[in-house]
Amino acid sequence: MSRNDVQNFSQKQQKALIALLSGASQAEAAKVAKVSLRTLQRWIASEDFSQALNDSVGSAVALAVARLAALSD
């Protein structure tokens, strides 16, 4: 999923995604996005949202690994 695909999400979905990536619990992310916990859980169960979440986590891990590798050089 590309950055452009994420931009097609609603603002509430984007806020929830950012909150989850920042380490918020599902309940906290739902509050940030101003949606019910059940709505957030439906989004997480959807293919597009879960793919965006997984891709973003993977990108964050890859960036962290690269930064750590650069520190050890």
C-alpha positions, 0 to 999 in steps of 0.5 A: 500500500502506498502513501497515496492509498493511505491519503484515500482514508478518511481523516478519522482513519488516518488519525487512528492509524497514526495513533496505533503506530505511535503505540496507542491501544485500540481503545486510545486510538478510537478516542483519538479518531473519535470513533467507537472501539467497534468501528476501529476494530472493523477497520483493523479487520479490513484488508486495506486498513490492516495492510496499511498498518502492517506496511507502516509498521514494517517501514518503521522497523526497517528505518529503525534497523537502518539507523541502528546499523548506521550507529554501529559503523 
